[in-house]
Amino acid sequence: MPPPTSPVRTSESTADSRVPDHRVPCSDEKVSIAMKGLVLTADWKPKAGYEVTAAEERSRRARRGNMVWHNPTMAVAERPDPVPSSEYDVLIRDRVCGICGSDVHMFVPDEHGYLNHPAQSRMPIAIGHEYSGEVIEVGKAVTRVRPGDLVAVEGQVNCGRCRPCLRGIPSSCDFIEDRGFTLDGGTATLSVAHERNCWPLTAVAERYGEDYAYDVGALTEPAAVVYNGMISRAGGFLPGDTVAVFGCGPVGLAAVGLAGALGAGRILALEPAAPKRDIAAALGATATFDPTTGDAAAWLLAETQGVGVDMVVDASGAGSRVMPAIFDSIAVGAKIVCLGVNKEPFPMDTVPLMFRSASMYGAVAHLGGGYPAVVALHAAGKLDLTKMITGRFSLDEGIAAIERAATGQDAKLLIHPQGLPG
């Protein structure tokens, strides 16, 4: 639990043409601030064999960025000021933005010079989708927040009208927009978001101070990714169950912390890097293991007295290596949550799933109720993901931050678009 500090002071989406949009200006007076951000650019150069659609060609928005965008370069540069265009829009002064593995994949090209990130993207773009900020202007219909409020901002903007949205799977929205990929993101000095994507950090700030609250807001996205997979999609686990986490990057570490906050009896973390295992232990892992030094399945079975693991979170991105160990160590009725993005497909023997009546769940991104839950757990002192922060950078140091993140040695690095805290 973080120590108490000073109290807080009190006080969008780009729609697809098939989705109706009824917007009015946010207000008559606009906050005018020249916006800068950590901006990624690349050349539109579709790979041979990739069929570019007419919509992609017209909008220069790639469905799969790794098939189109070549020679990515990054710089601190100006971007057009965001303009609130809906009575429900909120103008935000961005304060803290976390660096994600996908940001690194956007920056570090593959062996052919193309983006390593396979998802949709357009260029140029200010990167960053894990961020928090201060509300500086609101539309006339906004009721959830007001100027001066600290907020965590969801990185995805769903339409709310398509089949996935109406079936309760908003992260798979047919018309999804992604901050940092199709919309300017949280490394920019300003952003605009619909009020439904802004989650107040007031309770956190009142208890622990503003700086801590901004950090929590930036860490909420990876934790909400985990919540979406473990809770919204897989339905959670029973109090006292054993949870195993493969891979202790930010998502895996968030899984360790959330598992403890939500009542897991034992939390077993598997990670090759010793510093990350140490952070996992600090976040509540009961035991940790380096899977490169021995039989991971045997270790898990020994730790559970042969019963096996009740829930597994795979955040490794190395499914071909870890899935055999997972299948050999699951308990009857186990749940396997797949959150890591594997670079290549691999064969899988599903017989263990059948005979152990186990289930596998896929989940993507964070929409699914995680933001308010993660914020509330921090405000209550039951979760402290700030323990995974291993470095901070100003916006002008942003490229150095991405380069350091690319080494894979850190857990979570943060960029401060307004400058490092005093």
C-alpha positions, 0 to 999 in steps of 0.5 A, spaced: 500 500 500 502 506 498 504 512 503 498 517 504 501 524 500 497 530 499 490 530 497 487 532 491 484 539 489 476 538 488 473 542 484 470 522 440 470 517 437 471 517 429 465 514 427 465 509 421 460 512 415 455 506 417 454 509 424 450 515 425 453 521 428 450 527 431 455 532 434 455 539 436 461 543 438 463 542 445 463 549 447 464 556 444 470 558 448 476 553 446 483 552 450 488 553 445 495 550 446 500 547 441 500 540 441 506 536 441 507 528 441 511 522 440 509 521 433 510 515 428 510 516 421 512 510 415 511 509 408 505 506 405 508 500 401 503 494 401 507 488 401 506 483 395 500 479 395 497 483 400 490 486 397 489 493 399 482 495 399 479 501 396 477 504 403 484 502 406 487 506 399 482 512 400 483 513 408 490 510 408 488 506 414 491 499 414 487 493 417 494 490 418 499 495 419 505 490 418 502 488 411 503 496 409 507 501 413 514 501 411 520 504 414 517 507 421 520 513 424 519 516 430 520 524 433 517 529 438 513 533 433 507 537 433 500 534 431 493 538 430 490 540 436 484 535 438 477 539 437 472 537 441 466 535 436 460 532 441 457 535 447 459 529 450 466 530 449 472 532 454 478 535 452 484 533 457 491 535 458 495 528 458 499 527 464 502 520 464 503 515 459 505 508 459 509 504 454 506 498 451 510 492 447 505 494 441 508 501 442 515 498 441 513 493 435 510 500 432 517 503 432 522 497 431 521 494 424 521 487 422 527 484 418 524 487 412 523 494 414 515 493 416 512 495 422 512 489 427 505 490 429 499 487 426 493 491 428 490 497 424 493 503 424 494 510 420 500 515 420 502 519 422 500 518 429 502 520 436 503 513 440 500 511 446 494 508 449 495 507 456 494 514 459 491 519 464 490 526 464 487 532 467 480 535 464 480 542 462 474 543 458 467 539 457 461 539 453 455 541 455 452 535 456 457 532 460 455 529 467 461 524 469 467 529 470 468 536 470 474 541 469 480 539 474 478 532 475 483 527 474 481 521 469 484 515 466 482 514 459 480 508 455 485 507 449 479 504 445 473 507 442 467 503 440 461 504 437 456 501 441 451 499 436 454 493 432 453 486 434 459 485 438 458 491 442 450 489 443 453 482 445 457 485 450 464 484 447 466 492 446 473 490 445 471 487 438 467 492 436 466 492 428 468 500 428 473 500 433 478 506 434 484 505 437 488 511 441 495 511 439 494 507 432 488 510 429 487 516 433 492 520 436 494 517 443 497 519 450 504 521 449 501 527 446 500 533 450 492 534 449 487 529 447 479 529 446 475 523 449 468 521 450 466 522 457 464 514 457 471 513 456 474 517 462 474 514 469 475 519 475 481 518 479 478 522 485 478 517 490 485 515 489 488 522 489 484 524 495 487 518 499 494 518 496 495 524 492 495 526 485 502 524 482 500 517 485 493 517 481 496 519 475 500 513 475 495 509 477 491 512 471 496 510 466 497 503 469 489 501 469 489 499 461 494 493 462 490 491 468 484 492 465 486 488 459 487 482 464 480 484 467 477 483 461 480 476 460 480 473 467 473 476 469 469 479 463 471 473 458 473 467 463 468 468 468 473 469 474 475 464 479 473 461 486 476 464 492 482 460 494 483 458 487 491 457 484 492 462 479 499 461 474 501 467 470 506 465 464 510 471 462 511 477 467 511 483 463 506 489 464 500 484 463 503 478 466 504 483 472 498 486 472 495 479 472 499 477 479 496 483 482 489 482 480 489 475 482 491 477 489 486 483 490 480 478 487 482 472 492 486 467 489 489 463 494 496 461 491 499 465 485 505 462 481 509 466 476 513 464 471 518 468 468 525 468 465 528 475 467 530 475 475 528 483 476 521 481 473 520 475 478 522 480 484 516 485 482 511 479 481 513 477 488 512 484 490 505 484 487 503 478 491 506 472 487 506 466 492 512 463 488 516 464 482 520 460 477 524 461 471 522 456 466 528 456 462 531 452 468 527 446 469 520 443 467 515 448 468 509 443 469 513 439 474 514 445 478 507 447 478 504 440 480 509 440 485 507 447 488 499 444 487 501 438 491 499 434 484 492 438 483 494 442 478 492 450 476 485 452 477 486 458 472 492 460 467 494 467 464 498 466 458 501 473 457 508 470 455 507 471 447 511 464 447 505 460 446 509 454 442 513 454 448 509 454 454 502 451 452 505 444 453 507 446 460 500 449 461 496 443 458 500 438 463 499 442 469 491 444 469 486 442 474 480 439 472 475 444 470 481 449 469 480 456 465 486 458 460 486 465 459 490 467 452 492 474 452 499 474 449 500 475 442 504 469 439 509 471 433 507 464 429 502 459 429 503 453 433 500 446 433 496 444 439 494 438 443 487 439 445 486 432 449 488 435 456 482 440 455 477 434 454 479 430 459 480 435 464 473 439 462 478 445 461 476 451 457 480 456 453 478 463 453 481 469 448 481 476 450 483 482 446 484 489 449 481 492 455 473 494 454 469 490 459 468 493 465 476 493 468 477 500 468 472 502 474 474 496 478 482 497 477 481 504 479 476 502 485 481 497 488 487 502 488 483 507 491 481 501 497 488 500 498 487 493 495 492 493 489 498 497 488 501 496 480 505 502 481 510 497 484 512 495 476 514 502 474 521 502 473 523 508 469 520 515 467 521 520 461 519 527 459 516 527 452 523 530 449 526 523 452 520 519 449 525 516 443 530 514 449 524 511 453 522 506 447 529 504 445 530 502 453 523 499 452 525 495 446 531 491 450 525 488 454 529 489 461 524 493 464 517 492 467 513 499 465 516 505 463 512 512 463 512 518 459 510 525 462 508 529 456 507 535 461 514 534 464 517 530 469 514 531 476 517 536 481 
